[in-house]
Amino acid sequence: MTALKEFYAVTATSVYHVEYDEKNIQARATKIALRGKSKIKLGKVLSGPMLAIAKWLQFYIPEGGGLTSYERKVERVSTRYWLGNTSFVIALFFNEVEAKDCLLVYDNLLPCDPRWLDSTKKIIEAIGQEHPVFEVCEYEDMKLCRGG
């Protein structure tokens, strides 16, 4: 099975085009739409060796390699290895138009919004357990969608 190469993440203020950069074996998220104010400017690229899909998108360096063990689970990685992150995730999409509509057309957006739960769950399922750079956080306090 081939690894998911891209998806779109809608956060409280933005839409990110999230990509698996196979050449550099890293995750990348480019802000492609903005509603309101954000610390991260339109067009800005966040990147890192791993990306946790949690209540927010969190880039991080998996601890280990060398003398210590490798750790994929973001909640087990020291926060000193955490890199850039986004605001709370509203929904995940395969389609850019749907993602932009979600952010720019709808009001009262909620973290893990039930209106787009099916789409979000499909992305999480497509990422799976063994993706080279995307990790779905299962830790209850950080998990994107509780109970799912």
Accessible surface in RSA format (square Angstrom, percent):
REM  Atomic radii and reference values for relative SASA: ProtOr
REM  Chains: A
REM  Algorithm: Lee & Richards
REM  Probe-radius: 1.40
REM  Slices: 20
REM RES _ NUM      All-atoms   Total-Side   Main-Chain    Non-polar    All polar
REM                ABS   REL    ABS   REL    ABS   REL    ABS   REL    ABS   REL
RES MET A   1   219.98 113.9 129.16  85.5  90.83 216.3 106.40  90.5 113.58 150.5
RES THR A   2   117.96  83.9 100.13 101.5  17.83  42.5  72.78  97.8  45.18  68.3
RES ALA A   3    29.98  27.6  12.91  19.9  17.07  38.8  21.48  30.2   8.50  22.5
RES LEU A   4    27.89  15.5  20.22  14.5   7.66  19.3  27.21  19.1   0.68   1.8
RES LYS A   5    98.06  47.8  93.70  57.5   4.36  10.4  80.80  72.7  17.26  18.4
RES GLU A   6    79.62  45.7  75.72  57.3   3.90   9.3  18.99  36.7  60.64  49.5
RES PHE A   7     0.02   0.0   0.00   0.0   0.02   0.0   0.02   0.0   0.00   0.0
RES TYR A   8    23.19  10.8  23.19  13.2   0.00   0.0   5.10   3.8  18.09  22.3
RES ALA A   9     0.00   0.0   0.00   0.0   0.00   0.0   0.00   0.0   0.00   0.0
RES VAL A  10     0.00   0.0   0.00   0.0   0.00   0.0   0.00   0.0   0.00   0.0
RES THR A  11     0.89   0.6   0.89   0.9   0.00   0.0   0.00   0.0   0.89   1.3
RES ALA A  12    52.29  48.1  34.09  52.6  18.20  41.4  35.17  49.5  17.12  45.4
RES THR A  13    32.57  23.2  32.57  33.0   0.00   0.0  29.08  39.1   3.50   5.3
RES SER A  14     0.17   0.1   0.17   0.2   0.00   0.0   0.00   0.0   0.17   0.2
RES VAL A  15     0.00   0.0   0.00   0.0   0.00   0.0   0.00   0.0   0.00   0.0
RES TYR A  16     3.59   1.7   3.59   2.0   0.00   0.0   0.20   0.2   3.39   4.2
RES HIS A  17    33.92  18.5  33.92  23.6   0.00   0.0  19.22  19.8  14.70  17.1
RES VAL A  18     0.00   0.0   0.00   0.0   0.00   0.0   0.00   0.0   0.00   0.0
RES GLU A  19    41.62  23.9  41.62  31.5   0.00   0.0   3.98   7.7  37.64  30.7
RES TYR A  20    30.46  14.2  19.46  11.1  11.00  28.6   1.79   1.3  28.67  35.3
RES ASP A  21    14.36  10.1  10.23  10.2   4.13   9.8   4.66  11.0   9.69   9.7
RES GLU A  22    88.26  50.7  73.09  55.3  15.17  36.1  24.26  46.9  64.00  52.3
RES LYS A  23   188.73  92.1 152.27  93.4  36.46  86.8 107.25  96.5  81.49  86.8
RES ASN A  24    93.52  64.5  68.45  66.2  25.06  60.3  17.95  43.2  75.57  73.0
RES ILE A  25   113.63  64.7 104.38  77.8   9.25  22.3 104.38  75.2   9.25  25.1
RES GLN A  26    45.72  25.6  45.72  33.4   0.00   0.0   2.93   6.2  42.79  32.5
RES ALA A  27     0.00   0.0   0.00   0.0   0.00   0.0   0.00   0.0   0.00   0.0
RES ARG A  28    69.34  29.1  69.34  35.3   0.00   0.0  15.21  20.8  54.13  32.8
RES ALA A  29     0.00   0.0   0.00   0.0   0.00   0.0   0.00   0.0   0.00   0.0
RES THR A  30    30.43  21.6  30.43  30.8   0.00   0.0  24.51  32.9   5.92   8.9
RES LYS A  31     2.13   1.0   0.19   0.1   1.94   4.6   0.00   0.0   2.13   2.3
RES ILE A  32    48.05  27.3  28.70  21.4  19.35  46.6  33.10  23.8  14.95  40.6
RES ALA A  33     8.71   8.0   4.59   7.1   4.13   9.4   8.71  12.3   0.00   0.0
RES LEU A  34    62.51  34.8  38.16  27.3  24.35  61.2  38.16  26.8  24.35  65.5
RES ARG A  35    81.22  34.1  73.08  37.3   8.14  19.4  31.72  43.3  49.50  30.0
RES GLY A  36    62.08  76.6   0.00   N/A  62.08  76.6  38.33 105.2  23.75  53.2
RES LYS A  37   189.84  92.6 171.73 105.4  18.11  43.1 118.02 106.2  71.82  76.5
RES SER A  38    42.69  36.1   8.62  11.5  34.07  78.5  11.59  24.7  31.10  43.6
RES LYS A  39   208.90 101.9 171.45 105.2  37.45  89.2 123.15 110.8  85.75  91.3
RES ILE A  40    31.21  17.8  28.48  21.2   2.73   6.6  31.15  22.4   0.05   0.1
RES LYS A  41   157.34  76.8 152.60  93.6   4.74  11.3 106.91  96.2  50.43  53.7
RES LEU A  42   106.98  59.6  83.05  59.4  23.93  60.2  83.35  58.5  23.63  63.6
RES GLY A  43    46.32  57.1   0.00   N/A  46.32  57.1  29.92  82.1  16.40  36.7
RES LYS A  44   107.18  52.3  98.44  60.4   8.74  20.8  53.81  48.4  53.37  56.8
RES VAL A  45    67.24  44.2  50.58  45.8  16.66  40.1  50.58  43.9  16.66  45.2
RES LEU A  46    19.16  10.7  16.61  11.9   2.55   6.4  19.16  13.5   0.00   0.0
RES SER A  47    47.98  40.5  31.03  41.4  16.95  39.1   1.20   2.6  46.78  65.5
RES GLY A  48     4.51   5.6   0.00   N/A   4.51   5.6   4.51  12.4   0.00   0.0
RES PRO A  49    53.20  38.8  49.11  44.8   4.09  14.9  50.37  41.6   2.84  17.6
RES MET A  50     1.98   1.0   1.98   1.3   0.00   0.0   0.37   0.3   1.61   2.1
RES LEU A  51     0.00   0.0   0.00   0.0   0.00   0.0   0.00   0.0   0.00   0.0
RES ALA A  52     0.00   0.0   0.00   0.0   0.00   0.0   0.00   0.0   0.00   0.0
RES ILE A  53     0.10   0.1   0.00   0.0   0.10   0.2   0.00   0.0   0.10   0.3
RES ALA A  54     0.00   0.0   0.00   0.0   0.00   0.0   0.00   0.0   0.00   0.0
RES LYS A  55    53.63  26.2  52.87  32.4   0.77   1.8  21.68  19.5  31.95  34.0
RES TRP A  56    49.33  19.8  49.33  23.9   0.00   0.0  48.32  25.8   1.01   1.6
RES LEU A  57     0.00   0.0   0.00   0.0   0.00   0.0   0.00   0.0   0.00   0.0
RES GLN A  58     4.44   2.5   4.44   3.2   0.00   0.0   0.00   0.0   4.44   3.4
RES PHE A  59     0.18   0.1   0.18   0.1   0.00   0.0   0.18   0.1   0.00   0.0
RES TYR A  60     0.00   0.0   0.00   0.0   0.00   0.0   0.00   0.0   0.00   0.0
RES ILE A  61    70.48  40.1  70.48  52.5   0.00   0.0  70.48  50.8   0.00   0.0
RES PRO A  62    15.81  11.5   9.13   8.3   6.68  24.3   9.13   7.5   6.68  41.5
RES GLU A  63    44.22  25.4  41.43  31.3   2.80   6.7  14.91  28.8  29.32  23.9
RES GLY A  64    36.33  44.8   0.00   N/A  36.33  44.8   0.70   1.9  35.63  79.8
RES GLY A  65    40.11  49.5   0.00   N/A  40.11  49.5  38.06 104.4   2.05   4.6
RES GLY A  66    89.52 110.4   0.00   N/A  89.52 110.4  44.44 122.0  45.08 101.0
RES LEU A  67   189.35 105.5 149.50 107.0  39.85 100.2 153.04 107.5  36.31  97.7
RES THR A  68    97.45  69.3  83.65  84.8  13.80  32.9  79.31 106.5  18.14  27.4
RES SER A  69    93.25  78.8  75.08 100.2  18.16  41.8  52.42 111.6  40.83  57.2
RES TYR A  70   121.88  56.9  98.13  55.8  23.75  61.8  83.67  62.9  38.21  47.1
RES GLU A  71    38.86  22.3  38.36  29.0   0.51   1.2   9.80  19.0  29.06  23.7
RES ARG A  72    52.50  22.0  50.02  25.5   2.48   5.9  35.74  48.8  16.76  10.2
RES LYS A  73    52.97  25.8  52.82  32.4   0.15   0.3  39.10  35.2  13.86  14.8
RES VAL A  74     0.38   0.3   0.17   0.2   0.22   0.5   0.17   0.1   0.22   0.6
RES GLU A  75    51.54  29.6  19.92  15.1  31.63  75.3  11.56  22.4  39.99  32.6
RES ARG A  76   159.97  67.2 131.63  67.1  28.34  67.5  43.38  59.3 116.58  70.7
RES VAL A  77     6.77   4.5   0.00   0.0   6.77  16.3   0.85   0.7   5.93  16.1
RES SER A  78    45.00  38.0  30.63  40.9  14.37  33.1  29.14  62.1  15.85  22.2
RES THR A  79    93.76  66.7  82.32  83.5  11.43  27.2  49.71  66.8  44.04  66.6
RES ARG A  80   187.42  78.7 150.28  76.6  37.14  88.4  68.78  94.0 118.63  71.9
RES TYR A  81    67.18  31.4  66.77  38.0   0.41   1.1  33.93  25.5  33.25  41.0
RES TRP A  82    63.14  25.3  45.51  22.0  17.63  41.4  45.51  24.3  17.63  28.6
RES LEU A  83    71.40  39.8  51.26  36.7  20.14  50.6  59.88  42.1  11.52  31.0
RES GLY A  84    29.61  36.5   0.00   N/A  29.61  36.5  22.24  61.0   7.37  16.5
RES ASN A  85    70.45  48.6  60.35  58.3  10.09  24.3   0.67   1.6  69.77  67.4
RES THR A  86     5.90   4.2   0.17   0.2   5.73  13.7   3.42   4.6   2.48   3.8
RES SER A  87    50.34  42.5  32.92  43.9  17.42  40.1  42.20  89.9   8.14  11.4
RES PHE A  88    94.84  47.5  92.06  57.0   2.78   7.2  92.06  55.8   2.78   8.0
RES VAL A  89     0.10   0.1   0.10   0.1   0.00   0.0   0.10   0.1   0.00   0.0
RES ILE A  90     3.02   1.7   2.94   2.2   0.07   0.2   2.94   2.1   0.07   0.2
RES ALA A  91     0.27   0.2   0.00   0.0   0.27   0.6   0.27   0.4   0.00   0.0
RES LEU A  92     0.00   0.0   0.00   0.0   0.00   0.0   0.00   0.0   0.00   0.0
RES PHE A  93     2.64   1.3   2.62   1.6   0.02   0.1   2.64   1.6   0.00   0.0
RES PHE A  94   102.32  51.2  82.50  51.1  19.82  51.6  82.69  50.1  19.63  56.2
RES ASN A  95    66.08  45.6  61.15  59.1   4.92  11.9  13.71  33.0  52.37  50.6
RES GLU A  96    65.22  37.4  61.65  46.6   3.57   8.5  13.95  27.0  51.27  41.9
RES VAL A  97   100.46  66.1  99.27  89.9   1.19   2.9 100.43  87.3   0.03   0.1
RES GLU A  98    90.81  52.1  86.96  65.8   3.85   9.2  32.48  62.8  58.34  47.6
RES ALA A  99     0.00   0.0   0.00   0.0   0.00   0.0   0.00   0.0   0.00   0.0
RES LYS A 100    63.76  31.1  63.56  39.0   0.19   0.5  27.27  24.5  36.48  38.9
RES ASP A 101    64.95  45.5  64.56  64.3   0.39   0.9  10.92  25.7  54.03  53.9
RES CYS A 102     0.78   0.6   0.05   0.1   0.73   1.7   0.42   1.1   0.36   0.4
RES LEU A 103     0.00   0.0   0.00   0.0   0.00   0.0   0.00   0.0   0.00   0.0
RES LEU A 104    93.03  51.8  67.65  48.4  25.37  63.8  67.96  47.7  25.07  67.5
RES VAL A 105   100.05  65.8  75.61  68.4  24.44  58.9  79.53  69.1  20.53  55.7
RES TYR A 106    93.98  43.9  91.62  52.1   2.36   6.1  46.58  35.0  47.40  58.4
RES ASP A 107    85.85  60.1  77.65  77.3   8.20  19.4  24.12  56.8  61.74  61.6
RES ASN A 108   130.88  90.3 108.46 104.8  22.42  54.0  36.42  87.7  94.46  91.3
RES LEU A 109    37.47  20.9  12.83   9.2  24.63  61.9  12.83   9.0  24.63  66.3
RES LEU A 110    95.09  53.0  95.09  68.0   0.00   0.0  95.09  66.8   0.00   0.0
RES PRO A 111    73.02  53.2  60.54  55.2  12.49  45.4  60.54  50.0  12.49  77.6
RES CYS A 112    20.22  15.3  11.49  12.8   8.73  20.5   9.00  22.8  11.23  12.1
RES ASP A 113     1.41   1.0   0.86   0.9   0.55   1.3   0.00   0.0   1.41   1.4
RES PRO A 114    91.96  67.0  74.67  68.1  17.29  62.8  75.43  62.3  16.53 102.7
RES ARG A 115   117.21  49.2  81.96  41.8  35.25  83.9  64.92  88.7  52.30  31.7
RES TRP A 116    34.30  13.8  31.18  15.1   3.12   7.3  15.43   8.2  18.87  30.6
RES LEU A 117    52.88  29.4  52.25  37.4   0.63   1.6  52.45  36.8   0.43   1.2
RES ASP A 118   108.36  75.9 103.76 103.3   4.60  10.9  27.38  64.4  80.98  80.8
RES SER A 119    24.14  20.4  18.24  24.3   5.90  13.6  18.56  39.5   5.58   7.8
RES THR A 120     0.65   0.5   0.65   0.7   0.00   0.0   0.09   0.1   0.56   0.8
RES LYS A 121    87.93  42.9  84.72  52.0   3.20   7.6  45.58  41.0  42.35  45.1
RES LYS A 122   127.39  62.1 123.17  75.6   4.22  10.0  71.68  64.5  55.71  59.3
RES ILE A 123     0.00   0.0   0.00   0.0   0.00   0.0   0.00   0.0   0.00   0.0
RES ILE A 124    39.65  22.6  37.46  27.9   2.19   5.3  37.46  27.0   2.19   5.9
RES GLU A 125   142.12  81.6 124.62  94.3  17.50  41.7  47.76  92.4  94.36  77.0
RES ALA A 126    27.65  25.4  16.37  25.3  11.28  25.7  22.34  31.5   5.30  14.0
RES ILE A 127     7.12   4.1   0.00   0.0   7.12  17.2   0.00   0.0   7.12  19.3
RES GLY A 128    29.16  36.0   0.00   N/A  29.16  36.0  25.41  69.7   3.75   8.4
RES GLN A 129   126.42  70.7 110.39  80.7  16.03  38.2  51.61 109.9  74.81  56.7
RES GLU A 130   149.58  85.9 128.00  96.8  21.58  51.4  60.27 116.6  89.31  72.9
RES HIS A 131     5.23   2.9   0.80   0.6   4.43  11.3   4.42   4.6   0.80   0.9
RES PRO A 132    53.38  38.9  35.58  32.4  17.80  64.7  44.51  36.7   8.87  55.1
RES VAL A 133     0.57   0.4   0.57   0.5   0.00   0.0   0.57   0.5   0.00   0.0
RES PHE A 134     0.32   0.2   0.00   0.0   0.32   0.8   0.00   0.0   0.32   0.9
RES GLU A 135    10.73   6.2  10.14   7.7   0.59   1.4   2.01   3.9   8.72   7.1
RES VAL A 136    14.38   9.5  10.39   9.4   3.99   9.6  10.39   9.0   3.99  10.8
RES CYS A 137     1.41   1.1   0.00   0.0   1.41   3.3   0.80   2.0   0.61   0.7
RES GLU A 138    80.10  46.0  67.33  50.9  12.77  30.4  38.13  73.8  41.97  34.3
RES TYR A 139   103.17  48.2  96.75  55.0   6.42  16.7  64.98  48.8  38.18  47.1
RES GLU A 140    85.13  48.9  82.02  62.1   3.10   7.4  50.71  98.1  34.41  28.1
RES ASP A 141    88.17  61.8  79.32  78.9   8.86  20.9  20.86  49.1  67.32  67.1
RES MET A 142    17.42   9.0  17.42  11.5   0.00   0.0   8.64   7.3   8.78  11.6
RES LYS A 143    32.50  15.9  32.21  19.8   0.29   0.7   7.65   6.9  24.85  26.5
RES LEU A 144    12.63   7.0   2.95   2.1   9.68  24.3   2.95   2.1   9.68  26.0
RES CYS A 145    10.50   7.9   6.69   7.5   3.81   9.0   8.55  21.7   1.95   2.1
RES ARG A 146   133.74  56.2 106.02  54.0  27.72  66.0  57.01  77.9  76.73  46.5
RES GLY A 147    81.56 100.6   0.00   N/A  81.56 100.6  44.98 123.4  36.57  81.9
RES GLY A 148    51.20  63.1   0.00   N/A  51.20  63.1  38.17 104.8  13.03  29.2
END  Absolute sums over single chains surface
CHAIN  1 A     8073.6       6385.9       1687.7       4503.5       3570.1
END  Absolute sums over all chains
TOTAL          8073.6       6385.9       1687.7       4503.5       3570.1
